[in-house]
Amino acid sequence: MSADAGRLRLNDALRVTSVGLRARPLRAALSALGIAIGTAAIVAVLGLSASSQAGLLAEIDRLGTNMLTLEAGQSLTGQEAQLPREAPGRITLLAHVDQVAHTALIKSKNAYRSRLIPVTNTSGLQVRATSLNLLSVLNTGLVRGAWLNRGSAREPVAVLGSTAAQRLGIDRTFPDQRIWLGDQWFNVAGVLETSPLEPDVDNSVLIGYPAAQRYLGYVSVVQGEPNAGPPSSIYVRANTDHVAAVQALLAPTANPEAPKPSSCSHGTGSRMPPSMAPTRPGPRRSSSPPATSSTCWPTRPGRPRTSSATGRTPRSSSTPPAPPARPRAPSSAMRTCSTIASTAARSWCTSHRTT
């Protein structure tokens, strides 16, 4: 008898298989439906994950990861510092800097929907003078209307951030659309899109530097001549491969006389001041301290300084050290010591103190 005699032929195997499907058609249909649903669910989950990842990468590519923000901080006495008016021009001379834009916060002025609104109802809006290339540096655009140009930047014309437009109740622009700003009317030229990299722009009413100088009195005297300014925030687009190098040079370049009262932050992250951020007065710290050392701020006169390594207060040099404590005598005449002879066994020994 051959070995193939006990095997079913292909047509016989198909006929036997179809018997089960014909006998229980509902069960077979439900099994097939379950397999189809499971396969479709896996494909959908993988497709959603891939599409979300692609959308996130596209958004990051659109916004860019090479934007740096330089802002005026505080001096060592706690007073507000100012960036020099020439700071944007100096930064453009740095290597690996592609674009530079800047804005100036005008704290003495507020924007209102009409002149009848109380002065205290500012809605948290800011008034900023801006350079004309701000949109290209922030990679944002307009929802409606038009951006400032060389002509409108000299006139009482404003562009609203997305949040500012919502709070002022402006959802469209037309020739007679106006807001009350600086004790006079400003025409609304456009409304910006949301700016993820600079939320302060969303809450701002933006005007040109010449209009800020002419209508709002935002003037600084440079070499005896009045000029609009100075800027309070500078936005820099750097070469992607040299962002760290440009960040280290921004504050010293913007204000060589006092680089510390300036803070620099990366556009895609939280605002983390680097080494040029304001620091307390004291001895200069090493840029690469040992791994075991601890750095402490200088303390005020008369206040003890605590070491962060031990948590103890060091004694003053004028106070004599305390005498060492006398060693305690053993509580008994017998002491026990343990010696590890190997990792597998221990030997214990007992020794008596001789009198």
C-alpha positions in Angstrom: 0.0 0.0 0.0 1.5 3.3 -1.1 2.0 6.3 1.2 -0.3 8.5 -0.9 -3.2 6.2 -0.4 -4.3 7.8 2.9 -4.1 11.4 1.6 -7.1 13.4 0.2 -6.8 14.8 -3.2 -7.3 18.5 -3.7 -10.8 18.4 -5.0 -11.8 16.0 -2.1 -10.3 18.4 0.5 -12.2 21.3 -1.0 -15.4 19.3 -1.0 -15.0 18.3 2.7 -14.2 22.0 3.6 -17.2 23.3 1.9 -19.4 20.9 3.9 -18.6 22.9 7.1 -19.3 26.2 5.4 -22.6 25.0 4.0 -23.7 23.4 7.3 -23.0 26.6 9.4 -23.2 29.6 7.0 -23.8 32.2 9.7 -20.8 31.1 11.7 -18.6 31.3 8.6 -19.9 34.7 7.7 -19.3 36.1 11.2 -15.8 34.7 11.2 -15.0 36.3 7.9 -16.6 39.6 9.1 -14.4 39.6 12.2 -11.3 39.0 10.2 -12.2 41.9 7.8 -13.0 44.3 10.7 -9.7 43.5 12.5 -7.7 44.0 9.3 -9.5 47.3 8.6 -8.9 48.5 12.1 -5.2 47.8 12.0 -4.9 49.6 8.6 -6.9 52.6 10.0 -4.8 52.9 13.1 -1.5 52.8 11.1 -2.9 55.2 8.6 -4.0 57.8 11.3 -0.6 57.5 13.0 1.3 58.0 9.8 -0.9 60.9 8.7 -0.6 62.6 12.1 3.2 62.3 12.0 3.3 63.6 8.5 1.2 66.6 9.5 3.3 67.4 12.5 6.5 67.2 10.5 5.0 69.4 7.9 4.0 72.0 10.5 7.5 71.9 12.0 9.0 72.4 8.6 6.7 75.3 7.9 7.4 77.1 11.1 11.1 76.2 11.2 13.3 75.3 14.1 15.9 78.0 13.5 14.2 81.1 15.0 15.8 82.9 17.9 14.2 85.7 20.0 16.2 88.4 21.7 14.4 90.6 24.3 15.4 93.3 26.7 15.6 92.0 30.2 16.3 93.7 33.5 19.5 95.3 34.8 21.2 94.2 38.0 19.3 96.8 39.9 16.0 95.5 38.7 15.2 98.3 36.3 14.0 97.5 32.8 16.8 97.5 30.2 16.6 98.7 26.6 18.1 97.3 23.5 20.1 99.8 21.4 18.3 101.1 18.3 21.2 99.8 16.2 20.9 96.3 17.5 19.0 94.8 14.5 21.5 96.3 12.1 24.4 94.8 14.1 22.8 91.3 14.2 22.4 91.3 10.4 26.2 91.5 10.1 26.6 88.2 12.0 27.6 85.1 10.0 24.8 82.5 9.4 22.0 85.0 10.0 19.4 84.8 7.3 16.6 87.2 8.4 16.1 89.8 11.2 12.8 91.4 12.2 11.9 93.4 15.3 9.0 94.9 17.2 8.8 97.6 19.9 6.3 97.4 22.7 4.7 100.8 23.4 3.5 100.5 27.0 2.0 103.9 27.4 -0.6 103.4 24.7 -3.7 101.1 24.5 -6.1 100.1 21.8 -9.9 100.2 22.1 -12.9 99.4 19.9 -14.2 103.0 20.3 -13.5 106.1 22.2 -16.4 105.5 24.5 -14.8 102.5 26.2 -13.3 103.2 29.6 -9.5 103.5 29.7 -9.1 100.7 32.1 -10.8 98.1 29.8 -7.7 97.3 27.8 -8.7 93.7 27.1 -5.0 92.7 27.7 -4.0 94.1 24.3 -0.6 95.5 23.4 0.5 98.1 20.9 3.6 97.4 19.0 5.6 99.1 16.3 6.9 96.6 13.8 9.3 96.2 10.9 7.8 95.4 7.5 9.4 91.9 7.2 7.9 90.5 10.4 5.6 88.1 8.6 8.3 86.4 6.6 10.5 85.9 9.7 7.6 84.5 11.8 6.3 82.4 8.9 2.8 83.6 9.4 0.2 85.2 7.1 -3.0 87.2 6.9 -6.5 85.9 7.4 -8.0 88.9 5.6 -6.9 92.3 4.5 -3.4 93.5 3.7 -0.1 93.9 5.5 1.7 97.2 6.1 3.9 98.7 3.4 6.2 101.6 3.1 3.3 104.0 2.6 0.8 102.7 5.2 3.6 102.4 7.8 3.7 106.2 7.9 0.0 106.6 8.3 -2.5 105.8 11.1 -3.0 102.3 9.9 -2.9 99.1 12.0 -2.9 95.3 11.6 -4.4 93.2 14.3 -3.2 89.9 15.7 -5.7 87.0 15.7 -6.5 87.3 19.4 -6.6 91.1 19.3 -9.2 91.0 16.5 -11.4 88.6 18.4 -11.3 90.8 21.6 -12.1 93.9 19.6 -14.9 92.2 17.8 -13.5 92.6 14.3 -14.1 89.7 12.0 -13.7 91.5 8.6 -12.0 94.6 7.2 -13.5 97.4 5.1 -12.3 100.9 4.2 -14.0 102.6 7.3 -13.0 99.9 9.9 -11.3 101.9 12.7 -10.1 101.5 16.2 -9.2 104.1 18.9 -5.5 104.1 19.6 -3.4 106.9 21.2 -6.3 109.4 21.4 -7.0 109.1 17.7 -8.5 106.8 15.1 -6.4 104.2 13.3 -7.7 102.3 10.2 -7.6 98.5 10.3 -5.8 97.2 7.3 -5.8 93.4 8.0 -5.9 90.6 10.5 -3.1 88.1 11.0 -3.2 84.3 11.3 -2.2 82.7 14.6 1.5 82.9 15.3 2.6 79.7 17.2 6.2 80.9 17.5 5.4 84.3 19.0 2.1 84.5 21.0 2.7 88.1 21.9 2.0 89.1 18.3 -1.5 87.5 18.5 -2.4 89.9 21.3 -0.9 93.0 19.6 -2.0 95.9 17.5 0.8 96.4 15.0 1.7 99.7 13.4 4.7 101.0 11.5 7.7 102.6 13.2 7.2 106.0 11.3 3.5 106.0 12.5 4.6 105.2 16.1 7.0 108.1 16.0 4.6 110.6 14.3 1.3 109.8 16.1 2.3 108.1 19.3 5.5 109.9 20.2 7.6 106.8 20.4 11.0 108.5 19.8 14.5 107.9 21.0 17.3 110.4 20.6 20.4 109.0 18.8 23.4 111.3 18.4 21.1 114.3 18.9 18.6 113.3 16.3 15.1 111.9 17.1 14.4 108.4 15.7 11.7 105.8 16.2 12.6 103.1 18.6 14.3 101.3 20.3 13.0 97.7 19.6 12.1 95.5 22.5 12.0 92.1 20.7 14.3 91.0 17.9 13.4 87.8 15.9 16.3 86.1 14.1 16.3 83.4 11.5 19.6 81.6 11.5 21.2 78.8 9.5 19.8 75.5 10.8 23.3 74.0 11.3 24.6 77.1 13.2 21.7 78.0 15.6 23.7 77.5 18.8 26.6 79.5 17.5 24.4 82.4 16.5 22.5 82.2 19.8 25.8 82.6 21.8 26.6 85.8 19.9 23.2 87.5 19.8 23.3 89.4 23.1 27.0 90.6 22.9 26.4 91.7 19.4 23.1 93.5 20.1 24.5 95.4 23.1 28.3 95.1 23.5 28.4 97.5 26.5 25.9 95.4 28.6 25.1 92.0 27.1 23.8 90.5 30.3 20.5 92.5 30.6 19.3 90.6 27.4 17.7 87.2 27.2 17.8 84.9 24.2 15.4 82.0 23.6 14.8 79.4 21.0 11.6 79.9 19.0 10.4 76.4 19.2 10.8 75.8 22.8 10.3 77.4 26.1 12.1 80.6 26.8 15.3 79.4 28.4 17.9 82.1 28.9 21.5 81.0 28.0 24.7 82.1 29.5 24.2 85.7 28.4 21.0 86.0 30.5 21.0 88.3 33.6 23.2 86.9 36.4 24.0 88.0 39.9 27.2 89.9 40.6 30.1 87.8 41.8 33.1 85.9 40.6 33.0 84.5 37.1 32.1 80.9 37.0 34.0 78.4 34.9 32.3 77.3 31.7 33.1 73.6 32.4 33.1 73.0 36.1 34.2 69.6 37.4 31.4 67.0 37.7 31.8 66.8 41.5 31.9 70.5 42.2 28.9 72.7 43.1 28.4 76.3 42.2 26.7 78.7 44.6 25.6 82.3 44.2 27.6 84.9 46.3 25.7 85.5 49.5 25.1 88.9 51.2 27.4 90.1 53.9 26.6 88.7 57.3 24.6 85.8 55.9 26.2 82.4 56.1 26.6 80.5 52.8 25.5 77.0 52.6 27.3 74.4 50.6 25.1 72.6 48.2 27.3 69.5 48.4 26.9 68.8 52.1 24.0 71.0 53.2 26.1 72.3 56.1 27.0 75.9 57.0 30.8 76.4 57.0 32.3 77.9 60.1 33.8 81.4 60.0 37.6 81.7 59.7 37.7 83.8 62.9 36.0 81.1 65.1 38.3 78.5 66.4 37.4 74.9 65.5 35.6 72.9 68.2 37.8 70.3 69.9 37.4 66.7 68.6 35.0 64.5 70.5 36.6 61.9 72.8 36.2 58.4 71.4 33.8 56.2 73.3 35.1 53.1 75.1 33.7 49.8 74.0 30.6 48.9 75.9 31.8 45.4 76.6 35.1 43.6 76.8 34.3 41.6 73.7 33.9 42.8 70.2 32.9 40.9 67.1 34.2 41.5 63.7 33.1 39.9 60.4 35.4 39.2 57.6 34.1 38.2 54.1 36.4 35.4 52.9 34.6 34.8 49.6 31.3 35.5 47.9 30.0 32.1 48.9 31.0 31.8 52.6 31.6 34.0 55.6 33.8 33.4 58.6 33.2 35.0 61.9 35.9 35.6 64.5 35.8 36.8 68.1 38.6 38.5 69.9 39.0 39.6 73.6 40.5 42.8 74.7 43.6 42.3 76.8 43.8 44.3 80.0 
